Amino acid sequence: MNPVFLGQDFHLAMECVVCHRGDDKKDAKEAAHAGRIARPSDNLKLCGLCHKKVERNYSKSLHYTSMGQREGVKPRFSAEELKIFDQKVFEKSCRTCHASCGDCHVKSPPVSGITTGLLQGHKFVKKNEGKTCASCHGGRVYPEFTGEYGGTPDVHYQKGMMCMDCHSKQEMHGDGTMYKSKQEVTERPRCQSCHTNKTFQLSHEIHKDTVSCQACHSAGQYRQCYSCHLVTGSQAKPDFILGLNPRDRKTLTTLRVVPTIRSTFNEAGIKMDNFDTVPNYWNSPVHNIKKRTERTRSCDSCHVAKEGFLKPETLIKDGSKANEDLIYNIKPITK
């Protein structure tokens, strides 16, 4: 540990055994490390000794409960299948993605058993999105945001903004409510929080409440994942998809493929009796925003060429029957 940090961080003024246990009375490494806890913040109550409110709220937050993953696929299961999923899949697979306090404030979270290590020599840091958010969200969102995937950085990233400039600590820590989906989170970011549209723009007025910001301002293709299986994982390729928001069936927005297919959980003995209840596409606030795009430059991109629109012939093969409900038949502009 860098001795310079000792006077800069209150946490480091405490003895190692306060968090990591072990025996600080022993000189030999093996004896001193007996009973050592490598990831002490996996027990949130330890951090809660000082940070009571944060611990209480965070224990119910989506980053800790991973409930978004469970609730998203839950409608596809029968009651009996849900029990099997909770026992064989959710607790043993999905729940391993939850983040503890230390994953965000001390050491980069492990992904597939690999971590980039301490964020700053065991110093407790408020944020370091490039080593924390990027680790867990490095498959799609973060590389799209930086331009590593797709080649076009988000305009907010180009202006020097990072994750926490939009996603507040209140959103990350939670408010004590156990939400089932990020859609329910009251503190989630909204474009309108900054972009108040003080000057009149005809396109904004025409599309207000019927078209999402991303539908027009996404720079282009983003990562889509297909054919996910418990054992072999999924396959990814770039695409840009526009269709109706499956959560309200009235707003045109960017869609991202849900890689769950009919055979995804066969290894666990789950056939998904209600597979067709929900679609294979979810609305996605993609993170590759630009002020000027093909769709903002010309109305014809959507109303004539219909670029990116979900069509019957582009639907996932053997996908959910609910996919058809997301097709939006855009009409030509009438003068």
N, C-alpha and C positions, 0 to 999 in steps of 0.2 A: 504494500500500500504506500502511496506517495505521502510522506510525512507532512507535506504542505497542506494536505486536505484536513488534517486532524483539527486544525484550528478554524476550519471553514464550515464544518458540518457537525451539527449537534449529535447526529446519530453516531458519529465516529468517536465521540467522547465516551460512549458506553463501552463496556468490556465486550469482547467478541461473544462470550458465552451467554450474554443476555438474549441474543437472537439465535446463535448457532449451537448453543448448548456445548457439550463436550466437557472437559475437565481442565481448567486453566491452572490447576495446582500441580499438574504433571509436566515433566520436562520432555519425556520421550514423545515423539510425534504420534505413534500408534495409541499410546495411553491417553494423550491429550485429546485426540480426535474420537475417542470412544463415545458413541452416542451423538456424534456431531450431526446436525441437520443442515444439509447443503442448501435447501431452499426454504428458509424459515417462514417467508411470507405466504407460502401455500396455506398456512394457518392464519387466516385473516385476523383472528382475534389477537395475535401477537402484535400486529401493527395497531390494532384497536385499543391497546393499552394506553396509547397516547392520542391516536386519531380515531376517537370513538364514533363520531358522526360519519366520517368518511367510510370507516369499516362497516358500519351498519347499512349505509346506503349502497356501498359497492357490492356487498354480499348478495344484493338483489338485482344488480345491473346486468345488462346483456353480455358485457365483456367477461363477466364471471360465470353467469349461469349457462351461457350458450343456448338459451331457450329459443332464440331465433331459428337455429338449425332444426330443433325438434318440432316446433310449431309449424314450420314451413312444409314439412313432409307429413305431418300428423294426419291431415285429412285423407291421405291415400290409404291409411291403414284401417282395418277392422279393429274392434276393441281388443281382441286376442292378439292381433299382430302388433298393436301398440305396446302391449306388455313385453312381447319378445324384443321389439326394437329398443325399448328402454333398458332392458337387461343386457342384451347382446351387442347392441350397436351404440346407443347414445352414451351410456356410462363408460364404455370401453374405447370409444373412438371419438365421437363428437366432443364429449366433455373434456378430452385431453387438450383441446384448443383454448380452454379458458385461461385468462391472464391473471396472475397474482400481482400484488403491489410491486414486488421486486422486478417483475418482467417489464414494467414500464419505467421504474425509477432507479434500478440498480444494474441489472444485467439483461442483455438482449434475450428475448424469449426464444426457447428452442423450437425449431421447426424441423420435423423429421429427425429429431435428435441432435441437430446441429445449431449452435449458437455463435454469435460473433463476439461473445464475451462481455466483460464488464463495460459499462457505458463510459465511465470516467474513473478508473482505478478504485472502485468500490464507493466512490462518492455518491450520495443520493442526489439525483438530478430531477428537476421539475419536468423536463421534457427533452427528448432527443428522437424526433420522429423518424429520422433516417436509419436509426438502429432498433427502433421498437415497432412503430406502426408498419414500417417497411418489411419487417420480418414476417409478421402474420398476414399482412395484406399485400405481400410482394408478388402474388400470382397474377392479380388483375389490377386492382385499384391503384396501388402506388406506382408501378412501372408505367401505367397509362398516364398518371398525373405528371410524372417527370419526363415522359416522352421516350423512355427506354423501350416501351412497347408501343408500336404504332408510329413512332417517329415524330409526333407532334406534341410537345409539352403543353400542359394546361396553361392558359394565360395567367392564372393566379400563381402558379409555380414560377413562371417567367418573371413575375413582378416581385418575387421574393417571399411569397406566402408559403406556409407549410400547413400541415394537418390541423394543428391546434389553433390556427387563425380562424378556422370555421367551426371546428369541433371543440367546444369548450370543456373545461375540466368538470363542470357540472354534468354535462352530457356523459362524459367518460365514467365519472364516479357514480352517477345515478342519483335519483332523488328519493330512494326508499321504496319505490314502486317496482314490483316484479313484472316488467313488460314482457309480452310474448313476441314482439316484433319491433324493429327499429321504427316502423311506421307509427307506433304508438308513443314514441318518446317525444315529450313536449319540448325538450331543449335541443332537438335536432336542427341542423342548419337549414336555412331557407335562403334562396337567392335574393328574395325580396327584402331580407333584413338589411342588406347593403344597397341593393339596386332598387331604389324606391320609385324609379321611373318619373322623375320630376318634370321632364320634358315630354310632351306628347309625341307618341310614335304610333302611327296607324296600325302597323303590324302587331304591336303589343295589344292594342285595343281589340282588334279583330280576333286574336287568338287567346285572349284572356280567359282563364279558367277552362279552356278546352285543349290547349297544347302546352306541354311542359317546357321549361326553359331549355332542357337538354335536347329536346327534339329538334330545335333549331340551331342550338349553339354547340352541339357536340362536333368536334373537329373531324370525326370520321370513324373508321373501324376501331373496335375495341375487342378484347378477348372474350370468346365464347367457349364454354366447356361442354363436351358431349360424352355420352355413354359412360357414366360413372359406375364402377363396380367396387364392392368391398375389397376385393383382393388386388385387382389390376389398376385401379384408379381411373382417371378420365383422359380424354384427348381434347386438345384445344386448337382453335384456329380463329383468325380475326374475321369480324363481320360487323355490319351496322344494321340494326333492325328497328323499325318503327311499327308500332301497333297500339292497340288500346291497352290502357293500364288495367291489368287483371283485377286490381283491387276496387276499381270503380266502374270499369267498362264504358267510360265516356271520355277520358282524357287521352289524347294522342301523346305517346312518350317513347323514349328509348327502352328497348327490351333486352334482357340478357337471358340466355338459355340456362335453364335449370338442368344440370346434367343427369338428374334422376330418370332412369328408364325402367321399363317393366321388370327387368331382371336384375336391377341394382342390388337388391338385398336377398337374392336367392340363396347365397351362402349361409345366411342366417335363418333360412326357412320362412322368409316373408315374401309372399307373392303379390302383395298390395292389391287387395280385393277392390279398393276404391280408387284405383290409379287415375281414372278419368275424371275424378272430382275436381281436380285443379290442373291448370295448364303446365306446359314445360317452359314457359316464359314468365319472368317477373319483371316488373318495372325496375329500372336501374338508373340512379342518378350518376351517370358515368362521369369520370374525372378527367376528361380531355376537352375542356371548354375553350372555345375561341369566340371572340366578338364577331368576326366575319367568317362565315362558312358558305358552302355551296347553297345552303337553304336560305341563308339571310341575304345572299346576293341576288337570288332569282326565285320568284314564286314558282316558276316552271319546274324547278327541281322536284317539288312535291306534287304540284297540281297537274303537271303534264307528264314528266318522266317517271314520277312515282318511285324515285330512287330510295331503296332501303325498306320499302313497305312490305310487311308480311303478306304473303300471297298463298293461296291453296297449294301451289306447286313447290313452295319453299318451306312448307311446314316439315317438322321433323318426321321422318319415316316411323310409322307405328307409334306415334306420340299420343298424348292425351287427346281425347275428343274435345276437351275444353279449349284446345288451341284455336279452333275455328272461330271461337267467339272473340278473339283478339284481332281479327282481320278488319282493317279499317278501309272502307271503300271511299277514298278521297274523291271529291268532285272537282271538275274543272272550274276555273274562275269565270263567273258570268259578269259581263259588263253592262 
